[in-house]
Amino acid sequence: EQGMISYFDAHCDTITLTKHSGFDMDDNNLHINLKRLKTYKQYAGVFAIWQPDEVRGEDAYVGFCNYASFFEAQVKKFHDDIILCKTKDDYHQAMAQKKIVAFLGIDDSEVSFI
């Protein structure tokens, strides 16, 4: 059905794992990659940035910025497959083009409190 999300992942740590592994998000041996996500009729997910609890303060903020930059670069590199949705218009565009709908999230990070 048009406009229906067939699979929604509310918590995907792919950004952190992909950056640390040195892989791209398109095709890797991790739990989630774009190639596998494209097998769903319409995938949407919250791509969470995770950092260890001991990362605090400025280090947490800098780490978050590094992961976010990595994710944005991956989205740009694979723009034919995925759209980072920052607005409802981005979401509607991704759905209309049947691209992976990506939201950016923070997983239990000290950054949330800065």
Residue, then its C-alpha position, 0 to 999 in steps of 0.5 A: e500500500q502506498g504511504m505505508i511503512s512496512y518495517f520501522d526500527a525504533h533503535c538502530d546503532t548502525i552509525t556507531l558500529t559502521k564508523h568503528s568497523g571502517f565499513d560503509m552503510d551500503d553493504n557490510n556484514l553488520h546487523i543493518n545495512l542499506k542493501r538489506l533495508k532495501t528489501y523491505k517495501q518501505y523501511a524507516g528507522v531511528f539511527a541512534i548515536w551511541q557512546p559509552d557511559e564514561v564519555r561525558g561533557e565536551d568529549a560526548y559532544v565532540g563524539f556526537c558531532n563526529y558520528a553525526s558528520f559520518f552519518e550525514a556523509q554516508v547519507k549523502k554518498f548513498h542518496d539514491d537509497i536513503i534520506l535523512c529526515k529533518t522535516k516532514d517534507d523530507y519524510h514525505q519525499a523519502m516515502a514518495q521516492k520509496k527511499i529509506v526513511a532515516f531519523l537521527g537519534i541519541d541513545d542515552s548520551e550525556v550529550s542530551f544534557i549539554 
